[in-house]
Amino acid sequence: MTASASPEMTQPSPLLDRLQQSSDSDAAEMFVTATAPFVITHVSPAWSRLCGWRHNQAVGKNLGVLDGKLTCESTLARMHEALAQGAATSACLVSYTKDGVPFTNSITLEPLSLHAEDGVTTHFVGTLRAS
């Protein structure tokens, strides 16, 4: 007698699918928890190259790891408000590498859920585009 797969095992996971895509992509992506302080749970290799933080150095930190003297506080507040409501958001910011080098960053943050069937936002994926 064989055990049947549970319903949870047959449903795709938007979060897990996106994590897999991120590892195989050239996109600079970071994944953060859906609640403040928006803790980093994963970064792509491209994000590490762009920002100078290795995966194990970035995980556990929050979104502020890229902030610096020229990062616009009002833009950050607007983005945090959108995230707190579970909404996608985007902005152009001055961000900083681990070594303190500023770069212009067009960032988009999109909500993700662990389980497709419930649609509850558990994480956000942030895609960075340096210009």
C-alpha positions in Angstrom: 0.0 0.0 0.0 1.4 3.4 -1.0 0.8 6.6 0.9 -0.9 9.4 -1.1 0.7 12.8 -1.3 -0.8 15.4 1.0 -2.6 18.3 -0.6 0.2 20.6 0.7 2.8 18.6 -1.2 1.0 18.9 -4.5 0.4 22.7 -4.4 3.1 24.9 -5.9 4.8 27.3 -3.5 5.3 30.7 -5.0 8.0 31.5 -2.5 10.0 28.3 -3.1 9.6 28.5 -6.8 10.9 32.1 -6.8 13.8 31.1 -4.5 14.8 28.4 -7.0 14.6 30.9 -9.9 16.6 33.4 -8.0 19.5 31.0 -7.5 19.6 30.3 -11.2 19.2 34.0 -12.4 21.3 37.0 -13.0 18.8 39.2 -11.2 20.0 40.9 -8.0 17.3 39.7 -5.6 16.8 39.6 -1.9 14.0 37.9 0.1 12.7 39.4 3.3 10.1 38.5 5.9 6.7 40.1 5.4 6.7 41.8 8.8 8.8 44.6 10.2 11.8 44.8 10.5 11.7 42.9 7.2 14.6 40.5 7.9 16.6 39.2 5.0 16.2 35.4 4.5 18.0 34.9 1.2 20.0 36.8 -1.4 20.9 35.8 -4.9 24.5 35.5 -6.1 23.9 38.6 -8.3 22.7 40.6 -5.2 25.9 39.6 -3.4 28.0 40.7 -6.3 26.2 44.1 -6.5 26.0 44.8 -2.8 29.2 43.2 -1.6 27.5 41.1 1.1 27.9 37.4 1.1 24.8 35.3 1.6 25.8 34.4 5.2 26.6 38.0 6.0 23.3 39.4 4.7 20.8 36.8 6.1 19.4 38.0 9.4 20.0 41.7 8.7 17.1 44.0 7.7 16.5 46.1 4.6 18.5 49.0 6.2 21.7 47.2 5.4 21.7 49.1 2.1 20.9 52.5 3.6 23.3 55.4 4.0 23.8 59.1 4.3 22.1 59.9 0.9 19.3 57.4 1.2 16.0 59.3 1.1 14.2 58.8 4.4 10.7 59.8 3.1 11.0 57.3 0.2 12.0 54.6 2.7 9.0 55.5 4.9 6.6 55.2 1.9 8.1 51.8 1.0 7.8 50.5 4.6 4.2 51.7 4.7 3.4 49.7 1.5 5.2 46.6 2.8 3.3 46.8 6.1 0.1 46.7 4.1 1.3 43.7 2.1 1.5 45.7 -1.1 4.1 45.8 -3.9 6.2 48.9 -4.1 9.0 50.4 -6.1 11.4 53.3 -5.9 14.7 54.7 -7.0 17.1 55.2 -4.1 20.7 55.8 -3.3 21.9 52.6 -1.7 25.3 51.5 -0.4 27.5 48.5 -0.8 29.0 46.8 2.2 32.1 48.9 1.6 30.1 52.1 1.7 30.1 52.9 -2.0 26.9 54.6 -3.1 24.9 53.5 -6.1 21.6 54.4 -7.6 19.2 51.6 -7.1 15.8 51.0 -8.8 14.2 48.5 -6.4 10.9 46.7 -6.8 9.5 44.7 -3.8 6.7 42.2 -4.5 4.7 40.0 -2.0 5.1 36.3 -2.0 3.3 33.5 -0.2 4.6 30.2 1.0 1.4 28.4 0.1 -0.4 29.2 -3.2 -3.7 28.1 -1.9 -3.9 30.6 1.0 -2.3 33.6 -0.6 -1.0 34.9 2.7 2.0 37.1 2.2 4.9 35.5 4.1 7.8 37.3 2.3 8.7 40.0 -0.2 11.2 39.6 -3.0 13.2 42.7 -3.8 14.7 43.1 -7.2 17.5 45.7 -7.5 18.7 47.3 -10.7 21.8 49.5 -10.3 22.0 52.4 -12.7 
